[in-house]
Amino acid sequence: MDVRKEFLKYFESKGHTIVPSAPLVPDDASLLFNNAGMVPFKSIFTGDVPAPKNPRATSCQVCVRAGGKHNDLENVGHTARHHTFFEMLGNFSFGDYFKEDAIAFAWEFITDVLCLPVDKLWVTIHESDDEAETIWKKYIDADRIKRLGDKDNFWQMGDTGPCGPCSEIFYDQGGEHFNGPEDYLGGDGDRFLEIWNLVFMQYERSSDGTLTPLPKPSIDTGMGLERVVAIKEGVFSNYDSSLFMPLIHKVEELIGKEYKYESGASYRVIADHIRTTTFLLAQGVNFSNEGRGYVLRRILRRAIRHGYLLGFREPFMYKLVDTLVEMMKDPYDYLETKKESVKEAIELEEARFFKTIESGIELFNKELENTKDIFSGEVAFKLYDTFGFPLDLTEDMLREKGLRLDTERFVELMQEQKQRAKAAWKGSGDEAVSGDFKLLLEEFGVNEFVGYELTHHHSKVLALLDENYKRVDELCAEAEGWVMLDITPFYAESGGQVGDIGELVGKAKVLDTKKFFDLNLSKIKTTTTLKVGEEVDAVVDISRGEIAKHHSATHLLHAVLYDVLGEHISQAGSLVEADRLRFDFSHPKALEHDELAEIETRVNELILRSIPQETKVMDIEEAKKSGAKAQFGEKYGERVRVVGFGKASVEFCGGIHVDNTSKIGSFIITKESGVSAGVRRIEAVCGHAAYKHFCEQRILVKRVEQEVKNKDLLAGISRLKSQIEELKTELKETQKAASTKIEAEEINGVNVIVAEYPAGDIKAKIDEIKNRYPKVAAMLFQIKGDKVLIAAGVKEASAKAGEWIKRVAPVLGGGGGGRPDFAQAGGKDITKLPEAKEEARKYLKEVL
């Protein structure tokens, strides 16, 4: 039985709208990941936005619990039912049906669709919930209903807000299998397995704790898919079900060892973690050292360490991806699309960790020998900082040994790194925004955007918000706030494209435009008092045209990257502004110069082809079949906007574009860099920004021409390089000469020097020697290429430098002369240098 499909089909038959699973990365700024089925509907339950047209919904939501308050990481693999990734089946009523129907639906689905035996079913309710008990008695014996307190059967979203009692349905797995002290209804044992939680949201809790009945109570239910599948398949562990065993069998095949449940925790950890890793990567989360990317890295490295325990010594996790995709591609078709890029990213991250894991484990084991109860914080920090071991992985390893960590010392050493890690558990880091959006939606609905066709419009001010998003009747001069126009030409920031700026003529400057719960609101600074109900001329800034050029260029770049680098290319983020674009994409290594040149050339070729832009609005399934590229995580309705430039590029896109590629002008890549493991970034300019970049480069070239004193830059640079090499050689020779000792010998009280001087100023060296000795006769030789320089100096001696040099120079095929105290000459035959030295000494012996 396909439980997922049957659940959705059943509730659809009961008038519920099937809502596709929301991305794992939520809109909620307080959460790292979607960790429950109700998270995508939270703003409805809290009253931030009105209920949808159909107040009944059902979904199968992918969830991750691996950090913060909801963290199942430690238990994964060691229990039968803990997972970091799971699917939550749910049905929801937003002020429509309540307990009567919620219980009736649950009972009918469990008994008639799942066909679970009634004698195996038990129910818990809140100790105060007489209404729920009365309803349950219609379906189940009273002795199978148990009342429990707030700890077990009262649910609340936070300290304040919607809350209410809940009712949980349990499945009895049998006393013959589970008979421990906790195996009772409401205990922590595995005999009574909770399979469905029905939350009756009927109160609003105020800050003082008071519970006020809600005028329209709601229903939020959650049923863990993995648990139900295990029950249907007659197994006592989720890991023994068809949702996990194919992955465990693949691990068996790769390592060549048989899996046994009792000793197979590592197999289960790997099977669980490959699901989390694959889904997060496929949905655009990438490995990094902070936030969600760090949680992802921790999960994969924990799995690698368990693989190491099994005997793996090289990347293996990426080899499980094909098996997982085959199992789950039907409900989640993006897994097939992203498969290759996911495998590349995992293999790269594995390879990095395998380089250090052995050394890390060796250090860990060495420290264990010195550990009685508490493991060194210094070593734990070194494992983290040098070997890439996440803290919880070290704690995991210690837990297996029954040891504790000196956490205080570790925290001291972490300093900034620890601060970064702590920030990862606080949420996404995004600004949480709350305000009077629900009031605007209820009163006006979503305002109309006409910016695809127009850049100015005569509009009416429907509402004004202050800086805290609270409704006001007017904004005074020089005040900042937000305006909601009935019809707006301003594009709200979305899909990487920045929000429009502009003006409400004579009234306010438009500083930015954003979407809040589908409301298009512009941030303004007034120049005079602006009141609700006024009519204004809304004019988009001229920079919009440049933004459009960069956005269209981004699409062309995406298409070219796909063609040049391969089908593994997947968009990982983008930014489109008036003066630049930035595009992040999955790729395992830095791009070569030739690749960048080809990419830039091909984008410019598409621009020069003057391809007209075509926009279509079509059904989402039709758009997918057409081959249009969709960006994961973007919210698409049943009808989507598809922007195409011939066959060169076709993408889902709600942004602003040029009507022909020729309008882009030109495209110049300014930088290529790495963002995180497996993710590269290209920055580029086009349109006016490209012309400005060209002008700046032209000025730079002129400056370089002046510096190298040559209009032929390559020739000028080549000359400079040659000069540099010559100077380097001279420097080396000078350094060598400086270290060369010139020894003097004495003839009749006169210091005599006849020697080679490898480099440096030969005349200056003669002067230095004359200053050093009271009586001296010195002759130095220096080879310069194929010639020999000669210098001679005499002080307080009977030899004459000019005569001396005239005697020696001819030996070298040269000539020269000078004064009695100093003379210099040159020679052409360096092979005669030994004879020249001998002749120099012979002269001195004669005259001294």
NULUM-915344 format. One record per residue (C-alpha): residue in three letters; x, y, z. Coordinates in steps of 0.2 Angstrom, whole numbers, padded with zeros to 4 digits, always signed. Layout:
NULUM-915344
alaXYZ/...
This chain:
NULUM-915344
met+0000+0000+0000/asp+0006+0017-0004/val+0001+0026+0012/arg+0007+0043+0007/lys-0005+0042-0009/glu-0019+0034+0001/phe-0019+0047+0014/leu-0019+0062+0002/lys-0033+0054-0009/tyr-0044+0050+0007/phe-0043+0068+0013/glu-0046+0075-0005/ser-0062+0065-0005/lys-0067+0074+0011/gly-0065+0091+0003/his-0047+0095+0007/thr-0035+0104-0005/ile-0019+0094-0007/val-0005+0106-0003/pro+0012+0101-0010/ser+0026+0099+0003/ala+0034+0116+0007/pro+0053+0117+0006/leu+0063+0111+0020/val+0070+0129+0022/pro+0055+0138+0030/asp+0048+0156+0028/asp+0048+0156+0047/ala+0064+0166+0053/ser+0063+0157+0070/leu+0067+0140+0062/leu+0082+0132+0054/phe+0071+0119+0045/asn+0053+0114+0043/asn+0051+0102+0057/ala+0032+0099+0058/gly+0018+0097+0046/met+0009+0113+0052/val+0024+0125+0050/pro+0019+0130+0032/phe+0002+0135+0039/lys+0008+0143+0055/ser+0004+0161+0049/ile-0014+0155+0046/phe-0016+0148+0063/thr-0008+0163+0071/gly-0020+0174+0062/asp-0006+0184+0053/val-0015+0180+0036/pro-0033+0175+0032/ala-0038+0157+0030/pro-0038+0151+0012/lys-0053+0150+0001/asn-0055+0132+0005/pro-0052+0131+0024/arg-0048+0112+0023/ala-0030+0107+0018/thr-0020+0091+0018/ser-0001+0088+0015/cys+0013+0076+0016/gln+0027+0088+0022/val+0045+0083+0022/cys+0053+0088+0039/val+0071+0089+0047/arg+0074+0089+0065/ala+0093+0091+0068/gly+0096+0106+0078/gly+0090+0117+0092/lys+0074+0112+0102/his+0069+0099+0090/asn+0085+0088+0088/asp+0084+0070+0086/leu+0101+0068+0080/glu+0108+0059+0095/asn+0095+0045+0095/val+0096+0041+0076/gly+0101+0023+0073/his+0099+0018+0091/thr+0080+0018+0092/ala+0067+0011+0081/arg+0059+0027+0077/his+0070+0043+0078/his+0075+0051+0061/thr+0083+0067+0056/phe+0072+0067+0040/phe+0054+0061+0040/glu+0038+0064+0031/met+0023+0070+0041/leu+0005+0067+0035/gly-0008+0080+0040/asn-0025+0086+0038/phe-0030+0104+0043/ser-0045+0114+0046/phe-0044+0133+0047/gly-0060+0138+0057/asp-0070+0125+0048/tyr-0073+0107+0055/phe-0068+0103+0073/lys-0067+0088+0085/glu-0082+0079+0079/asp-0076+0078+0061/ala-0057+0077+0065/ile-0060+0061+0075/ala-0072+0054+0063/phe-0060+0056+0048/ala-0045+0049+0058/trp-0055+0033+0064/glu-0062+0030+0046/phe-0045+0032+0038/ile-0036+0020+0051/thr-0049+0007+0051/asp-0056+0007+0034/val-0042+0013+0023/leu-0027+0007+0033/cys-0037-0008+0040/leu-0028-0008+0056/pro-0037-0020+0069/val-0048-0011+0081/asp-0041-0021+0096/lys-0024-0014+0093/leu-0029+0004+0094/trp-0029+0015+0110/val-0033+0034+0112/thr-0026+0047+0124/ile-0035+0063+0128/his-0032+0078+0139/glu-0038+0076+0156/ser-0051+0090+0155/asp-0057+0086+0137/asp-0075+0078+0141/glu-0080+0083+0123/ala-0067+0073+0115/glu-0070+0058+0126/thr-0089+0058+0122/ile-0085+0058+0103/trp-0072+0044+0105/lys-0084+0033+0114/lys-0094+0032+0097/tyr-0079+0022+0090/ile-0069+0014+0104/asp-0073+0006+0121/ala-0071+0018+0135/asp-0058+0007+0144/arg-0046+0011+0128/ile-0047+0029+0131/lys-0035+0037+0144/arg-0034+0054+0151/leu-0017+0063+0152/gly-0011+0080+0158/asp-0003+0095+0149/lys+0014+0087+0147/asp+0007+0073+0135/asn-0009+0080+0129/phe-0009+0099+0128/trp-0001+0108+0113/gln+0004+0126+0111/met+0014+0135+0097/gly+0023+0146+0110/asp+0022+0155+0126/thr+0007+0164+0119/gly-0005+0162+0104/pro-0016+0147+0098/cys-0016+0131+0108/gly-0027+0118+0114/pro-0029+0100+0120/cys-0024+0085+0109/ser-0029+0067+0106/glu-0016+0054+0102/ile-0020+0037+0093/phe-0008+0023+0098/tyr-0005+0006+0090/asp-0002-0009+0102/gln+0013-0019+0095/gly+0010-0033+0108/gly+0015-0037+0126/glu+0023-0053+0119/his+0036-0042+0110/phe+0038-0027+0122/asn+0036-0030+0141/gly+0048-0018+0149/pro+0044-0006+0164/glu+0040+0009+0151/asp+0029-0002+0140/tyr+0012+0005+0146/leu+0000+0018+0137/gly+0009+0035+0140/gly+0026+0027+0144/asp+0042+0028+0135/gly+0043+0010+0129/asp+0039+0004+0111/arg+0024-0007+0114/phe+0011+0007+0112/leu+0017+0017+0097/glu+0009+0034+0094/ile+0004+0035+0076/trp-0007+0051+0075/asn-0009+0067+0085/leu-0025+0077+0083/val-0023+0095+0090/phe-0039+0104+0094/met-0034+0123+0093/gln-0048+0130+0103/tyr-0039+0143+0114/glu-0029+0159+0113/arg-0016+0160+0127/ser-0012+0178+0133/ser+0004+0184+0141/asp-0003+0181+0158/gly-0007+0163+0154/thr-0026+0166+0152/leu-0035+0154+0140/thr-0048+0163+0129/pro-0059+0152+0118/leu-0056+0155+0099/pro-0072+0160+0089/lys-0067+0148+0076/pro-0057+0134+0083/ser-0045+0124+0071/ile-0038+0107+0068/asp-0020+0102+0065/thr-0015+0084+0064/gly+0001+0075+0061/met+0004+0056+0057/gly+0022+0050+0054/leu+0023+0041+0038/glu+0038+0030+0043/arg+0029+0023+0058/val+0013+0019+0049/val+0022+0010+0035/ala+0032+0000+0047/ile+0015-0005+0056/lys+0007-0010+0039/glu+0022-0020+0034/gly+0022-0029+0051/val+0040-0024+0057/phe+0044-0017+0074/ser+0057-0004+0068/asn+0055+0010+0055/tyr+0072+0005+0048/asp+0065-0013+0044/ser+0052-0005+0032/ser+0053-0003+0014/leu+0057+0016+0017/phe+0075+0011+0023/met+0079-0007+0019/pro+0084-0004+0001/leu+0097+0009+0007/ile+0103-0003+0021/his+0105-0017+0008/lys+0115-0005-0003/val+0127-0001+0011/glu+0129-0020+0014/glu+0133-0022-0005/leu+0146-0008-0004/ile+0155-0014+0012/gly+0153-0033+0009/lys+0146-0036+0027/glu+0129-0043+0032/tyr+0118-0031+0042/lys+0111-0037+0058/tyr+0099-0027+0068/glu+0107-0029+0085/ser+0124-0022+0079/gly+0118-0012+0065/ala+0116+0005+0072/ser+0129+0012+0059/tyr+0119+0005+0045/arg+0104+0014+0051/val+0113+0031+0054/ile+0119+0030+0036/ala+0102+0026+0029/asp+0094+0040+0039/his+0107+0053+0035/ile+0108+0050+0016/arg+0090+0055+0016/thr+0092+0071+0025/thr+0108+0075+0015/thr+0101+0072-0002/phe+0085+0082+0001/leu+0094+0097+0008/leu+0106+0097-0006/ala+0092+0095-0019/gln+0083+0109-0011/gly+0097+0121-0012/val+0106+0120+0005/asn+0125+0119+0003/phe+0139+0113+0014/ser+0146+0127+0024/asn+0153+0132+0042/glu+0137+0141+0048/gly+0118+0140+0048/arg+0109+0127+0039/gly+0125+0122+0029/tyr+0134+0118+0045/val+0120+0107+0051/leu+0121+0098+0034/arg+0139+0096+0035/arg+0137+0089+0053/ile+0125+0076+0047/leu+0135+0070+0033/arg+0151+0069+0043/arg+0142+0059+0056/ala+0137+0047+0043/ile+0155+0046+0036/arg+0161+0042+0053/his+0149+0028+0055/gly+0154+0022+0038/tyr+0172+0022+0044/leu+0167+0011+0059/leu+0160-0001+0046/gly+0176-0001+0036/phe+0174+0012+0023/arg+0190+0021+0019/glu+0185+0031+0004/pro+0169+0041-0002/phe+0153+0030-0002/met+0138+0040+0003/tyr+0136+0047-0014/lys+0134+0030-0021/leu+0118+0028-0011/val+0110+0043-0020/asp+0104+0033-0035/thr+0095+0020-0024/leu+0086+0034-0014/val+0081+0044-0029/glu+0073+0028-0037/met+0063+0025-0021/met+0057+0043-0019/lys+0057+0051-0036/asp+0038+0049-0039/pro+0032+0061-0025/tyr+0048+0072-0026/asp+0052+0073-0045/tyr+0066+0086-0041/leu+0077+0073-0034/glu+0079+0065-0052/thr+0083+0082-0059/lys+0096+0087-0045/lys+0103+0069-0044/glu+0120+0072-0052/ser+0124+0088-0044/val+0119+0081-0027/lys+0131+0066-0030/glu+0145+0077-0035/ala+0143+0088-0019/ile+0142+0073-0007/glu+0158+0065-0015/leu+0168+0081-0014/glu+0163+0084+0004/glu+0167+0065+0008/ala+0184+0066+0000/arg+0188+0081+0011/phe+0183+0073+0027/phe+0191+0056+0023/lys+0208+0065+0021/thr+0207+0070+0040/ile+0196+0057+0048/glu+0210+0044+0051/ser+0222+0056+0059/gly+0207+0063+0069/ile+0202+0046+0076/glu+0220+0042+0080/leu+0221+0058+0090/phe+0205+0054+0099/asn+0210+0036+0103/lys+0227+0042+0109/glu+0218+0054+0121/leu+0207+0041+0127/glu+0222+0032+0135/asn+0224+0047+0146/thr+0206+0049+0150/lys+0197+0042+0166/asp+0180+0052+0166/ile+0182+0068+0157/phe+0189+0070+0139/ser+0201+0085+0136/gly+0192+0101+0129/glu+0209+0105+0121/val+0209+0089+0111/ala+0190+0091+0106/phe+0194+0108+0100/lys+0209+0102+0090/leu+0198+0088+0082/tyr+0186+0102+0077/asp+0198+0115+0071/thr+0211+0104+0063/phe+0202+0088+0058/gly+0185+0095+0054/phe+0176+0084+0068/pro+0160+0093+0073/leu+0158+0094+0092/asp+0143+0083+0092/leu+0152+0069+0083/thr+0166+0069+0096/glu+0152+0069+0109/asp+0144+0054+0100/met+0161+0045+0101/leu+0163+0049+0119/arg+0145+0043+0123/glu+0149+0026+0116/lys+0163+0025+0128/gly+0153+0032+0143/leu+0164+0047+0145/arg+0160+0066+0146/leu+0168+0081+0138/asp+0177+0096+0146/thr+0164+0107+0138/glu+0169+0123+0147/arg+0187+0122+0141/phe+0181+0118+0123/val+0169+0133+0124/glu+0184+0144+0129/leu+0195+0139+0115/met+0181+0140+0102/gln+0179+0159+0104/glu+0173+0166+0088/gln+0170+0149+0080/lys+0159+0144+0094/gln+0149+0160+0093/arg+0146+0156+0074/ala+0141+0139+0079/lys+0129+0145+0092/ala+0121+0157+0080/ala+0117+0142+0069/trp+0104+0136+0082/lys+0095+0152+0084/gly+0086+0152+0068/ser+0089+0157+0050/gly+0096+0174+0055/asp+0082+0183+0044/glu+0072+0197+0051/ala+0056+0191+0058/val+0042+0203+0052/ser+0025+0204+0060/gly+0012+0218+0057/asp-0006+0222+0051/phe-0005+0212+0035/lys-0020+0201+0039/leu-0031+0216+0041/leu-0025+0223+0024/leu-0028+0206+0016/glu-0045+0204+0024/glu-0050+0222+0019/phe-0042+0224+0002/gly-0036+0207-0004/val-0020+0206-0014/asn-0016+0222-0024/glu-0013+0222-0042/phe+0004+0223-0050/val+0005+0231-0068/gly+0024+0233-0069/tyr+0026+0220-0083/glu+0018+0232-0095/leu+0020+0249-0086/thr+0033+0259-0077/his+0020+0273-0071/his+0002+0272-0065/his-0011+0284-0057/ser-0015+0274-0041/lys-0024+0276-0025/val-0017+0274-0008/leu-0026+0260+0000/ala-0016+0259+0016/leu-0001+0266+0025/leu+0010+0257+0038/asp+0023+0264+0049/glu+0041+0258+0051/asn+0034+0244+0063/tyr+0021+0238+0050/lys+0006+0245+0060/arg-0008+0254+0050/val-0009+0273+0051/asp-0020+0285+0043/glu-0006+0296+0037/leu+0013+0298+0036/cys+0019+0316+0040/ala+0033+0324+0030/glu+0050+0316+0031/ala+0043+0300+0039/glu+0047+0283+0033/gly+0034+0269+0031/trp+0026+0258+0019/val+0012+0261+0006/met-0001+0249-0002/leu-0007+0256-0018/asp-0023+0248-0026/ile-0013+0246-0043/thr+0006+0247-0042/pro+0019+0247-0056/phe+0033+0244-0043/tyr+0041+0226-0043/ala+0043+0218-0026/glu+0059+0210-0022/ser+0058+0192-0028/gly+0068+0178-0037/gly+0085+0187-0034/gln+0079+0203-0042/val+0079+0218-0031/gly+0063+0228-0027/asp+0059+0244-0037/ile+0063+0261-0032/gly+0055+0277-0039/glu+0043+0291-0033/leu+0025+0295-0029/val+0027+0312-0038/gly+0027+0326-0026/lys+0023+0315-0011/ala+0037+0303-0007/lys+0052+0294-0013/val+0050+0275-0015/leu+0066+0267-0007/asp+0062+0249-0009/thr+0047+0237-0013/lys+0044+0220-0005/lys+0031+0207-0003/phe+0023+0202+0013/phe+0011+0188+0012/asp+0008+0192-0006/leu+0005+0210-0003/asn+0015+0222-0014/leu+0021+0236-0002/ser+0033+0250-0006/lys+0044+0257+0007/ile+0043+0276+0006/lys+0050+0292+0013/thr+0038+0306+0012/thr+0042+0324+0006/thr+0025+0330+0012/thr+0010+0323+0022/leu+0003+0308+0013/lys-0014+0301+0018/val-0024+0286+0015/gly-0036+0288+0001/glu-0026+0300-0009/glu-0022+0297-0027/val-0004+0298-0033/asp+0006+0296-0049/ala+0018+0281-0045/val+0033+0282-0056/val+0047+0268-0057/asp+0065+0274-0057/ile+0074+0273-0074/ser+0086+0260-0066/arg+0072+0247-0069/gly+0078+0246-0087/glu+0096+0241-0081/ile+0089+0229-0069/ala+0079+0221-0083/lys+0095+0219-0093/his+0104+0211-0079/his+0090+0199-0076/ser+0089+0193-0094/ala+0108+0191-0094/thr+0106+0180-0079/his+0095+0168-0088/leu+0106+0168-0103/leu+0121+0164-0091/his+0112+0150-0083/ala+0108+0142-0100/val+0126+0144-0106/leu+0133+0137-0090/tyr+0122+0121-0092/asp+0128+0119-0110/val+0147+0122-0106/leu+0149+0114-0089/gly+0136+0100-0089/glu+0119+0095-0084/his+0124+0095-0065/ile+0123+0114-0065/ser+0110+0119-0053/gln+0106+0137-0048/ala+0110+0140-0029/gly+0106+0158-0028/ser+0106+0175-0038/leu+0106+0193-0036/val+0100+0205-0049/glu+0103+0224-0047/ala+0104+0239-0059/asp+0123+0239-0060/arg+0128+0220-0058/leu+0122+0202-0057/arg+0128+0188-0046/phe+0124+0170-0050/asp+0128+0155-0038/phe+0128+0137-0045/ser+0133+0120-0041/his+0150+0115-0048/pro+0164+0105-0039/lys+0179+0116-0044/ala+0185+0133-0050/leu+0182+0138-0068/glu+0197+0138-0080/his+0201+0154-0089/asp+0196+0146-0105/glu+0179+0141-0098/leu+0176+0158-0092/ala+0180+0165-0109/glu+0169+0153-0118/ile+0155+0157-0106/glu+0156+0175-0109/thr+0158+0174-0128/arg+0143+0163-0129/val+0132+0174-0118/asn+0137+0189-0130/glu+0133+0178-0145/leu+0115+0176-0139/ile+0114+0194-0135/leu+0120+0198-0153/arg+0107+0186-0161/ser+0093+0198-0155/ile+0082+0185-0149/pro+0065+0191-0144/gln+0058+0188-0127/glu+0042+0178-0125/thr+0032+0176-0109/lys+0018+0163-0107/val+0007+0160-0092/met+0003+0141-0091/asp-0002+0127-0080/ile+0013+0122-0069/glu+0013+0104-0075/glu+0012+0110-0093/ala+0027+0122-0089/lys+0037+0107-0082/lys+0034+0096-0097/ser+0039+0111-0109/gly+0057+0109-0101/ala+0056+0126-0092/lys+0069+0127-0078/ala+0061+0130-0061/gln+0071+0136-0046/phe+0068+0125-0030/gly+0061+0135-0015/glu+0052+0148-0025/lys+0033+0148-0023/tyr+0024+0143-0038/gly+0005+0143-0040/glu-0006+0132-0051/arg-0002+0144-0065/val+0015+0150-0068/arg+0024+0163-0079/val+0037+0156-0091/val+0050+0168-0098/gly+0059+0162-0114/phe+0072+0168-0126/gly+0069+0157-0141/lys+0076+0140-0137/ala+0091+0147-0129/ser+0083+0149-0112/val+0066+0145-0105/glu+0063+0147-0086/phe+0049+0149-0073/cys+0051+0168-0068/gly+0041+0182-0061/gly+0054+0195-0064/ile+0056+0210-0076/his+0065+0207-0093/val+0071+0215-0109/asp+0060+0212-0124/asn+0075+0207-0135/thr+0092+0201-0130/ser+0100+0215-0140/lys+0094+0227-0127/ile+0106+0219-0115/gly+0120+0227-0124/ser+0135+0217-0119/phe+0140+0205-0105/ile+0156+0205-0095/ile+0162+0193-0082/thr+0170+0203-0068/lys+0174+0189-0055/glu+0173+0170-0052/ser+0174+0163-0035/gly+0169+0150-0023/val+0155+0152-0011/ser+0155+0135-0001/ala+0160+0117-0005/gly+0153+0113-0022/val+0146+0130-0026/arg+0154+0143-0037/arg+0149+0161-0040/ile+0150+0172-0056/glu+0148+0191-0055/ala+0145+0201-0071/val+0139+0217-0078/cys+0130+0222-0094/gly+0121+0237-0101/his+0127+0254-0095/ala+0137+0245-0081/ala+0147+0235-0094/tyr+0150+0252-0104/lys+0156+0260-0087/his+0167+0244-0084/phe+0174+0246-0102/cys+0178+0264-0099/glu+0187+0261-0082/gln+0197+0247-0091/arg+0202+0259-0105/ile+0208+0272-0092/leu+0217+0258-0083/val+0226+0253-0099/lys+0231+0271-0103/arg+0239+0272-0085/val+0248+0256-0088/glu+0254+0262-0105/gln+0262+0277-0096/glu+0269+0267-0082/val+0278+0255-0094/lys+0282+0269-0106/asn+0276+0258-0121/lys+0259+0258-0131/asp+0262+0240-0134/leu+0258+0234-0117/leu+0265+0216-0119/ala+0281+0223-0126/gly+0282+0235-0112/ile+0279+0222-0099/ser+0291+0210-0107/arg+0304+0223-0106/leu+0301+0227-0088/lys+0301+0208-0084/ser+0318+0207-0093/gln+0324+0221-0083/ile+0318+0213-0067/glu+0327+0197-0071/glu+0343+0207-0075/leu+0341+0216-0058/lys+0338+0200-0049/thr+0354+0192-0057/glu+0364+0208-0052/leu+0357+0207-0035/lys+0362+0189-0033/glu+0379+0193-0040/thr+0381+0208-0028/gln+0376+0198-0013/lys+0388+0185-0019/ala+0402+0198-0021/ala+0398+0206-0004/ser+0401+0189+0004/thr+0417+0186-0006/lys+0432+0189+0004/ile+0446+0198-0005/glu+0463+0194+0004/ala+0479+0204+0002/glu+0496+0198+0002/glu+0512+0209+0007/ile+0527+0213-0004/asn+0540+0224+0003/gly+0528+0232+0015/val+0514+0235+0002/asn+0497+0226+0003/val+0495+0218-0014/ile+0478+0212-0021/val+0475+0204-0038/ala+0457+0196-0038/glu+0441+0193-0047/tyr+0426+0204-0041/pro+0410+0195-0047/ala+0398+0209-0046/gly+0395+0227-0041/asp+0404+0244-0044/ile+0422+0239-0047/lys+0429+0257-0046/ala+0420+0259-0029/lys+0428+0243-0023/ile+0445+0249-0028/asp+0442+0265-0018/glu+0436+0255-0003/ile+0452+0245-0004/lys+0463+0260-0005/asn+0454+0267+0011/arg+0457+0251+0020/tyr+0476+0250+0018/pro+0490+0263+0021/lys+0500+0256+0007/val+0491+0246-0007/ala+0492+0241-0025/ala+0476+0232-0031/met+0469+0226-0047/leu+0451+0219-0049/phe+0444+0209-0064/gln+0425+0208-0067/ile+0417+0197-0081/lys+0402+0206-0090/gly+0395+0195-0103/asp+0409+0191-0115/lys+0420+0205-0109/val+0431+0208-0094/leu+0432+0225-0084/ile+0448+0229-0076/ala+0452+0242-0063/ala+0468+0246-0054/gly+0472+0257-0039/val+0489+0262-0031/lys+0492+0271-0014/glu+0509+0275-0006/ala+0518+0263-0017/ser+0531+0263-0031/ala+0519+0255-0044/lys+0509+0266-0056/ala+0491+0261-0060/gly+0492+0268-0078/glu+0507+0258-0082/trp+0501+0243-0073/ile+0485+0242-0083/lys+0494+0245-0100/arg+0504+0230-0096/val+0490+0218-0091/ala+0475+0223-0103/pro+0484+0217-0119/val+0484+0200-0112/leu+0465+0200-0113/gly+0465+0208-0130/gly+0461+0225-0124/gly+0468+0241-0118/gly+0466+0256-0107/gly+0476+0268-0095/gly+0474+0281-0082/arg+0483+0290-0068/pro+0496+0284-0057/asp+0484+0281-0043/phe+0469+0274-0053/ala+0467+0267-0070/gln+0454+0256-0079/ala+0453+0246-0095/gly+0443+0232-0104/gly+0447+0216-0112/lys+0439+0204-0125/asp+0445+0187-0121/ile+0439+0180-0105/thr+0448+0164-0108/lys+0465+0173-0104/leu+0460+0179-0087/pro+0472+0167-0078/glu+0486+0173-0088/ala+0481+0191-0085/lys+0481+0189-0066/glu+0498+0181-0068/glu+0505+0196-0078/ala+0498+0208-0065/arg+0507+0199-0051/lys+0523+0198-0061/tyr+0523+0217-0064/leu+0521+0221-0045/lys+0536+0209-0041/glu+0546+0219-0053/val+0542+0236-0047/leu+0540+0233-0029/
